[in-house]
Amino acid sequence: MTRGFYIGRFQPYHDGHHHMVERIADEVDELVLGIGSADDSHTRHNPFTAGERIMMITKSLEDADLVIYPVPIEDLDRNAVWVSHVRSMSPAFDVAYSNNPLVVQLFSEAGVEVRQSPMFEREKLEGTEIRERMIDDEGWEALIPSAVVDVVTEIDGIERLQRVSDTDGAADNRPHRSNTADPE
């Protein structure tokens, strides 16, 4: 039995991710899906919670002939120990899948086999592009599995993304703490 590991932010889980999972399913018996930046949500870059992304993935893959383990992976700002962090949060795996140069480097340095594959329609199946279409509420549904459309609708995800994307001119859209001396 072979178990793979594929990490992404899945903000949202889209057809490019889905295509990659289908390709990986031809090579492994089980797949750990690392939900990257699990500790971040409610921003333009990361609008959905880890739990919402797990719903998107689980519902999209419920008919897949593959055992899936979605695992939240919080950000860690220490690249030298990142693979150990990932391993501590997930079931053991034999091979990692990524096209991200840093992720490939870190897994390779840790002695993990890494497989890459061509991106599927990357010019339109890219998270930033899909989120921009969601903000404009225009043409995003065709780029994600129908189960994800259902989850986004259930959680009022379009309204959230539109709201957190509105700014008052601040550098970011984190809540401001008036009684702190935290320079931004």
Secondary structure, DSSP 8 states (H G I E B T S, - for coil): --EEEEEE--TT--HHHHHHHHHHHTT-SEEEEEETTTT--SSSSS-S-HHHHHHHHHHHTTT-SSEEEEEE----S-GGGHHHHHHHHS---SEEE---HHHHHHHHHTT-EEE----SSTTTS-HHHHHHHHHHTSS-GGGS-HHHHHHHHHTTHHHHHHHHH--SS-SS-S---TT-----
